[in-house]
């Protein structure tokens, strides 16, 4: 008997809710696989009427994984709307908090979310293919991974008062200077963080060498690549220009983030609540691109810190200097960025302005809109607020990282399903590979849509006559 349709719901080890439907041919091959984002997006609408200065505390509630990214992007939009660029020390402190966010988010994804697939195997028993299974298999590594995330979270907590939903950045700057004692506390974890990240790089490099056949057929396709850069096309995570390169590595655009609407449009499909952004000049789907670690490393030519820059050179060599197209190399790029963020923590802490108390610009030159752009761990995050003269918001537009990557995730799901599901016998490990195609992007679906609730996983196998053959459920 042949399944006509397989449903995976929800996709696991990601933030938020999605499902996959796989439509089968009678010979057991895949006709098409779809990723559905079944959360409803409403955050933009219920922010209307709020005051600009409230937004850095409201928008972090979009997500408990990405609160720092929304907090800082929102504050940057507030800077713009109030015409109040922050003093340099405030920008350094914001960037320091952002580095903590990148370390804790990327570290958690590689070790706790993607790690079970890579270290225990795509076909491992789901009962052990999780963080607890990793702890049992390699307790020393797991503890190091937990401590890496803890270090990133401590940076956030020291600056913002708490690890989740911090109160720190305000339009025009920040509300707290960094003490010498807190600087030393952060620095005390630096060496261990670097060693743990380098261990992760070594683990993934070894895994990639042993699994090169999978890497070369697992969601490999051409797109553009998109991310912030500084002069010299240097990787940038906090503030810079947006660079878009083609699938061949040719620069298509480099532009001020304030001009994003001149270059980006959004396509809508009737089977997903999540929109599909694309580069206007090439249309849809010709203008689709990828963001996040893979997008940024492909769009950048160098990294400002030595250890990460050396790893970027190795990354660039993977495809002969052309953009790296393999979905599983999101993990390679993610680890490179984690190393950069950790190195950059020390660079920022060594800056002579890091202890300055000149942290707030109270001047006001209001503008009709404010735009704040930052590279969240998952990719380019855009906050755009249209504002009345009294500072009240009339309209909000958020384009989040996961939205930019929507087409890429859908394409990866379809590609991986067609590559691995090739006959009537379908086992859980094959379905896990389809999930892993989404998981590699580290999506944050709450950011992209925002909803409440938890859904079970139900896989239904139906034969070609429409009869239910088997149902597998997961609470």
C-alpha positions as CSV (number, residue, x, y, z in Angstrom):
1,X,0.0,0.0,0.0
2,X,1.2,3.5,-0.8
3,X,0.7,6.6,1.2
4,X,-1.0,9.5,-0.7
5,X,-0.3,12.1,2.0
6,X,1.9,12.3,5.1
7,X,1.4,15.0,7.7
8,X,4.1,16.0,10.2
9,X,2.7,18.2,12.9
10,X,4.3,20.0,14.6
11,X,7.8,20.2,13.3
12,X,10.0,19.6,16.4
13,X,13.1,21.3,18.0
14,X,12.2,24.7,16.5
15,X,10.7,27.8,18.1
16,X,7.0,28.0,17.2
17,X,4.5,25.8,15.3
18,X,4.6,24.5,11.7
19,X,3.5,21.4,9.9
20,X,4.7,19.5,6.8
21,X,2.4,17.8,4.3
22,X,4.0,15.3,1.9
23,X,1.9,14.4,-1.1
24,X,2.9,11.0,-2.6
25,X,2.7,9.4,-6.0
26,X,1.3,5.8,-6.3
27,X,4.8,4.4,-6.7
28,X,5.8,5.7,-3.3
29,X,7.8,8.7,-4.6
30,X,7.1,12.3,-3.5
31,X,5.0,14.5,-5.7
32,X,5.5,17.6,-3.6
33,X,6.2,18.5,0.1
34,X,4.9,21.7,1.7
35,X,5.9,23.5,4.8
36,X,2.8,25.2,6.4
37,X,3.2,27.9,9.0
38,X,-0.1,27.5,10.8
39,X,0.3,30.3,13.3
40,X,-1.6,33.5,12.8
41,X,0.4,36.8,12.7
42,X,-1.1,39.7,14.6
43,X,1.6,41.6,16.5
44,X,1.9,44.5,14.0
45,X,-1.8,45.2,14.3
46,X,-2.1,45.4,18.1
47,X,1.0,47.6,18.3
48,X,-0.9,50.3,16.5
49,X,-1.7,53.2,18.9
50,X,1.2,52.5,21.3
51,X,3.9,55.1,21.9
52,X,7.3,54.7,20.2
53,X,9.1,54.6,23.6
54,X,7.1,51.7,24.7
55,X,8.0,49.4,21.8
56,X,11.4,48.2,23.1
57,X,9.6,46.6,26.0
58,X,6.5,45.4,24.0
59,X,8.2,43.8,21.0
60,X,10.5,41.4,22.9
61,X,7.3,39.6,24.0
62,X,7.0,38.4,20.4
63,X,9.4,35.6,21.4
64,X,11.3,34.3,24.4
65,X,14.1,33.1,22.2
66,X,14.7,36.3,20.2
67,X,13.7,39.0,22.8
68,X,17.1,40.8,22.6
69,X,16.9,41.1,18.8
70,X,13.5,42.6,18.9
71,X,14.5,44.8,21.8
72,X,17.4,46.3,20.0
73,X,15.8,46.6,16.6
74,X,12.9,48.4,18.2
75,X,15.2,50.8,20.1
76,X,17.0,51.5,16.8
77,X,13.7,52.3,15.2
78,X,12.9,54.6,18.2
79,X,16.3,56.4,17.7
80,X,15.3,57.0,14.1
81,X,11.8,58.2,14.9
82,X,13.0,60.6,17.6
83,X,16.0,61.8,15.6
84,X,18.2,60.8,18.5
85,X,21.2,58.8,17.5
86,X,22.8,57.1,20.6
87,X,26.2,58.2,21.9
88,X,29.0,55.8,20.9
89,X,29.3,54.2,24.4
90,X,25.6,53.3,24.2
91,X,26.0,51.7,20.8
92,X,28.9,49.7,22.2
93,X,26.8,48.4,25.1
94,X,23.9,47.5,22.8
95,X,26.2,45.6,20.5
96,X,27.7,43.8,23.6
97,X,24.2,42.7,24.6
98,X,23.6,41.6,21.0
99,X,26.8,39.5,21.1
100,X,25.4,37.7,24.2
101,X,22.2,37.0,22.3
102,X,24.1,35.5,19.3
103,X,26.2,33.3,21.5
104,X,23.3,32.0,23.6
105,X,21.0,31.5,20.6
106,X,23.5,30.0,18.2
107,X,25.1,27.8,20.9
108,X,21.7,26.4,22.0
109,X,20.7,25.7,18.4
110,X,23.9,23.8,17.4
111,X,24.2,21.7,20.6
112,X,20.7,21.3,21.9
113,X,18.4,21.5,18.8
114,X,20.5,20.4,15.8
115,X,23.0,18.4,17.9
116,X,20.8,15.4,18.5
117,X,20.5,14.8,14.8
118,X,24.2,15.3,14.1
119,X,25.7,13.6,17.2
120,X,23.2,10.8,17.8
121,X,22.0,10.3,14.1
122,X,19.0,11.2,12.1
123,X,17.7,7.6,12.6
124,X,18.2,7.5,16.3
125,X,15.3,6.6,18.5
126,X,13.2,9.8,19.0
127,X,13.1,8.9,22.7
128,X,16.8,9.6,23.0
129,X,17.3,12.0,20.1
130,X,17.1,15.1,22.2
131,X,19.1,17.1,24.8
132,X,18.6,14.4,27.4
133,X,20.0,11.8,25.0
134,X,23.0,14.1,24.4
135,X,23.6,14.4,28.2
136,X,23.6,10.6,28.5
137,X,25.8,10.1,25.5
138,X,28.3,12.9,26.2
139,X,27.8,14.6,29.6
140,X,31.0,16.6,29.5
141,X,30.2,18.1,26.1
142,X,26.6,18.8,27.1
143,X,27.6,20.6,30.3
144,X,30.1,22.8,28.3
145,X,27.3,23.6,25.8
146,X,24.9,24.6,28.7
147,X,27.7,26.8,30.1
148,X,28.2,28.5,26.8
149,X,24.6,29.4,26.6
150,X,24.7,30.5,30.2
151,X,27.6,32.9,29.4
152,X,25.7,34.5,26.6
153,X,22.6,34.9,28.9
154,X,24.7,36.3,31.7
155,X,25.9,39.1,29.4
156,X,22.3,39.9,28.6
157,X,21.3,39.8,32.3
158,X,24.2,42.0,33.5
159,X,23.2,44.7,31.0
160,X,19.5,44.3,30.9
161,X,18.6,43.1,34.4
162,X,17.3,39.7,33.2
163,X,18.1,37.0,30.7
164,X,14.7,37.2,28.9
165,X,12.8,40.4,27.9
166,X,15.6,42.8,29.1
167,X,15.0,46.4,30.0
168,X,18.1,48.2,28.7
169,X,17.9,50.0,25.3
170,X,15.7,53.1,25.0
171,X,15.3,55.5,22.1
172,X,18.5,57.5,22.2
173,X,20.7,55.1,24.0
174,X,20.6,52.8,27.0
175,X,19.6,53.1,30.7
176,X,22.6,51.7,32.4
177,X,26.4,52.0,32.2
178,X,28.8,49.0,32.6
179,X,30.7,48.7,35.8
180,X,34.3,47.5,36.0
181,X,33.2,44.6,38.2
182,X,30.6,43.5,35.6
183,X,33.2,43.8,32.8
184,X,35.5,41.4,34.7
185,X,32.6,39.0,35.4
186,X,31.9,38.8,31.7
187,X,35.6,38.4,30.8
188,X,35.9,35.5,33.3
189,X,33.9,33.3,31.0
190,X,35.6,34.3,27.7
191,X,38.3,31.6,27.4
192,X,35.9,28.7,28.2
193,X,33.4,30.0,25.7
194,X,36.0,30.2,22.9
195,X,37.2,26.6,23.7
196,X,33.6,25.3,23.6
197,X,32.8,26.9,20.3
198,X,36.1,25.6,18.8
199,X,35.1,22.1,20.1
200,X,31.8,22.5,18.3
201,X,33.5,23.5,15.1
202,X,35.8,20.4,15.3
203,X,32.8,18.1,16.0
204,X,30.9,19.5,13.0
205,X,33.9,19.4,10.7
206,X,34.5,15.8,11.6
207,X,30.8,15.0,11.1
208,X,30.7,16.8,7.7
209,X,33.7,14.8,6.4
210,X,32.1,11.6,7.3
211,X,28.7,12.6,5.9
212,X,29.7,14.5,2.8
213,X,27.3,12.5,0.6
214,X,24.4,13.7,2.7
215,X,25.6,17.3,2.8
216,X,25.9,17.3,-1.0
217,X,22.3,16.2,-1.6
218,X,20.5,17.6,1.4
219,X,18.6,20.7,0.3
220,X,21.2,22.1,-2.2
221,X,19.8,24.8,-4.4
222,X,20.6,28.3,-5.7
223,X,19.3,31.5,-4.2
224,X,20.6,35.0,-3.5
225,X,22.2,35.8,-0.1
226,X,21.4,38.7,2.1
227,X,22.9,40.4,5.2
228,X,24.4,43.4,6.9
229,X,28.0,44.3,6.1
230,X,30.5,47.0,7.0
231,X,33.2,48.5,4.8
232,X,35.2,45.8,2.9
233,X,32.1,43.6,3.0
234,X,33.0,42.7,6.5
235,X,30.4,40.5,8.4
236,X,28.2,42.7,10.6
237,X,25.5,41.8,13.1
238,X,24.6,45.1,14.7
239,X,24.7,48.0,12.2
240,X,25.7,48.4,8.6
241,X,24.5,48.4,5.0
242,X,22.5,45.5,3.5
243,X,24.3,43.5,0.8
244,X,22.6,41.1,-1.5
245,X,24.7,38.8,-3.7
246,X,23.5,36.4,-6.4
247,X,23.9,32.6,-6.4
248,X,27.2,33.2,-8.2
249,X,28.4,35.6,-5.6
250,X,28.0,38.7,-7.7
251,X,26.9,41.8,-5.8
252,X,23.3,42.7,-6.8
253,X,22.7,45.5,-4.4
254,X,24.2,47.3,-1.4
255,X,21.9,49.8,0.2
256,X,21.0,51.7,3.4
257,X,18.5,49.6,5.5
258,X,16.2,52.6,5.5
259,X,15.6,52.0,1.8
260,X,14.5,48.4,2.2
261,X,11.0,48.9,0.7
262,X,12.7,50.0,-2.6
263,X,14.3,46.5,-2.9
264,X,12.1,44.0,-1.0
265,X,8.5,42.9,-1.7
266,X,6.5,40.1,-0.2
267,X,4.6,37.3,-2.0
268,X,1.6,35.5,-0.5
269,X,0.6,31.8,-0.9
270,X,-2.8,30.5,0.3
271,X,-1.3,27.5,2.2
272,X,0.8,29.5,4.7
273,X,0.3,32.5,7.0
274,X,3.9,33.4,6.4
275,X,4.8,35.7,3.5
276,X,7.6,35.2,1.0
277,X,10.0,38.2,0.7
278,X,11.9,38.6,-2.6
279,X,14.2,41.0,-4.4
280,X,11.9,43.2,-6.5
281,X,14.2,43.6,-9.5
282,X,14.2,39.8,-10.1
283,X,10.6,39.2,-9.2
284,X,9.1,36.1,-7.4
285,X,10.5,33.4,-7.2
286,X,13.6,34.5,-9.2
287,X,14.5,37.1,-6.5
288,X,14.4,34.8,-3.5
289,X,17.3,34.9,-1.1
290,X,18.6,33.4,2.1
291,X,19.4,35.2,5.3
292,X,20.8,34.0,8.6
293,X,24.3,32.5,9.1
294,X,24.5,31.0,5.6
295,X,23.2,34.2,4.0
296,X,25.6,36.4,6.0
297,X,28.7,34.3,5.4
298,X,28.0,34.2,1.7
299,X,27.3,37.9,1.5
300,X,30.5,38.8,3.5
301,X,34.1,38.7,2.3
302,X,35.8,38.8,5.7
303,X,35.3,38.9,9.5
304,X,36.9,41.5,11.8
305,X,38.1,39.0,14.4
306,X,41.0,36.6,13.6
307,X,39.7,33.2,14.7
308,X,36.3,33.6,13.0
309,X,38.0,35.1,9.9
310,X,40.2,32.0,9.6
311,X,37.1,29.8,9.7
312,X,35.3,32.0,7.1
313,X,38.2,31.4,4.7
314,X,37.7,27.6,5.1
315,X,33.9,28.1,4.6
316,X,34.6,30.1,1.4
317,X,36.7,27.2,0.0
318,X,33.9,24.7,0.3
319,X,32.4,25.7,-3.1
320,X,35.5,27.0,-4.8
321,X,34.9,30.5,-3.7
322,X,31.3,30.7,-4.9
323,X,28.4,30.9,-2.4
324,X,27.9,27.7,-0.3
325,X,24.5,26.3,-1.3
326,X,24.2,23.3,1.0
327,X,21.5,23.7,3.6
328,X,23.4,21.6,6.2
329,X,26.2,24.2,6.0
330,X,23.9,26.6,7.9
331,X,25.5,24.8,10.9
332,X,29.1,25.6,9.7
333,X,28.2,29.3,9.2
334,X,26.3,29.4,12.6
335,X,29.4,28.2,14.4
336,X,31.6,30.7,12.6
337,X,29.3,33.5,13.7
338,X,29.2,32.2,17.3
339,X,33.0,32.3,17.3
340,X,32.9,35.9,16.0
341,X,30.4,37.0,18.6
342,X,32.4,35.6,21.4
343,X,35.6,37.2,20.1
344,X,33.8,40.5,19.6
345,X,32.7,40.5,23.3
346,X,36.4,40.9,24.2
347,X,36.9,43.6,21.5
348,X,34.0,45.6,22.9
349,X,35.0,45.1,26.5
350,X,38.5,46.4,25.7
351,X,37.2,49.6,24.1
352,X,38.1,52.6,26.2
353,X,34.5,54.0,25.9
354,X,32.9,50.8,27.3
355,X,32.6,52.3,30.9
356,X,31.6,55.8,29.8
357,X,28.4,57.2,31.4
358,X,27.6,59.2,28.2
359,X,24.9,56.7,27.3
360,X,21.8,58.7,26.4
361,X,21.0,61.3,23.8
362,X,18.0,63.3,25.1
363,X,17.8,65.6,22.1
364,X,14.7,65.2,19.9
365,X,14.2,65.9,16.2
366,X,11.0,63.8,15.5
367,X,10.5,62.1,12.1
368,X,7.3,60.6,10.6
369,X,8.8,57.1,10.7
370,X,11.5,55.1,12.3
371,X,13.4,52.1,10.9
372,X,15.6,49.8,12.9
373,X,17.5,46.9,11.3
374,X,19.7,44.3,13.1
375,X,21.0,40.9,12.3
376,X,19.1,38.6,14.6
377,X,20.7,35.1,15.0
378,X,18.3,33.8,12.4
379,X,18.8,36.6,9.9
380,X,18.0,40.2,9.1
381,X,15.3,41.8,11.3
382,X,13.5,44.9,10.2
383,X,11.3,47.1,12.4
384,X,9.5,50.0,10.7
385,X,7.1,52.3,12.6
386,X,5.0,55.1,11.1
387,X,4.6,57.7,13.9
388,X,2.3,60.7,14.6
389,X,3.7,64.0,15.8
390,X,3.0,63.0,19.4
391,X,5.0,59.8,19.2
392,X,2.0,57.5,18.8
393,X,2.4,54.7,16.3
394,X,0.0,54.6,13.3
395,X,1.4,51.6,11.5
396,X,3.9,48.8,12.1
397,X,5.8,46.7,9.6
398,X,8.0,43.8,10.8
399,X,10.0,41.6,8.4
400,X,11.7,39.0,10.5
401,X,14.4,36.6,9.8
402,X,12.2,33.5,9.4
403,X,10.0,35.4,6.9
404,X,13.0,36.1,4.7
405,X,13.9,32.4,4.8
406,X,10.4,31.2,4.1
407,X,10.9,30.2,0.4
408,X,14.3,28.6,1.3
409,X,12.7,26.4,4.0
410,X,9.8,25.4,1.7
411,X,12.3,24.5,-1.0
412,X,14.5,22.6,1.4
413,X,11.5,20.6,2.7
414,X,10.5,19.6,-0.9
415,X,14.0,18.8,-2.0
416,X,14.8,16.7,1.1
417,X,11.5,14.8,0.9
418,X,12.1,13.9,-2.8
419,X,15.7,12.9,-2.1
420,X,15.1,10.6,0.8
421,X,11.5,9.3,0.5
422,X,11.7,7.1,-2.5
423,X,9.5,4.1,-1.9
424,X,6.5,2.7,-0.1
425,X,8.4,2.0,3.2
426,X,8.6,5.2,5.2
427,X,10.3,5.2,8.6
428,X,10.5,7.9,11.2
429,X,14.2,8.7,10.4
430,X,13.2,9.8,6.9
431,X,10.5,12.1,8.2
432,X,13.1,13.5,10.7
433,X,15.3,14.5,7.8
434,X,12.5,16.5,6.4
435,X,12.1,18.2,9.7
436,X,15.9,18.8,9.8
437,X,15.6,20.7,6.6
438,X,13.6,23.3,8.4
439,X,15.6,22.9,11.6
440,X,18.8,23.9,9.9
441,X,17.5,27.4,9.3
442,X,16.7,27.7,13.1
443,X,13.4,29.3,12.4
444,X,11.5,31.4,14.9
445,X,7.9,31.1,13.8
446,X,6.5,33.0,16.8
447,X,8.5,36.0,15.6
448,X,7.2,35.6,12.1
449,X,3.5,35.1,12.9
450,X,2.8,35.1,16.7
451,X,0.2,32.8,18.1
452,X,-0.8,30.9,21.3
453,X,-1.1,27.2,21.7
454,X,0.6,23.8,21.4
455,X,-0.2,21.2,18.7
456,X,0.4,17.5,18.8
457,X,2.2,15.6,16.0
458,X,0.0,13.4,13.9
459,X,1.4,11.4,11.0
460,X,-1.3,9.7,8.9
461,X,-0.4,7.1,6.2
462,X,-3.2,6.7,3.6
463,X,-3.1,4.2,0.8
464,X,-3.8,5.1,-2.9
465,X,-7.6,4.4,-2.4
466,X,-7.9,6.9,0.4
467,X,-8.0,4.3,3.3
468,X,-6.1,5.1,6.5
469,X,-3.3,2.6,6.9
470,X,-1.6,3.8,10.0
471,X,-1.7,6.8,12.4
472,X,1.3,7.8,14.5
473,X,0.8,10.4,17.2
474,X,3.1,12.3,19.6
475,X,1.7,14.4,22.5
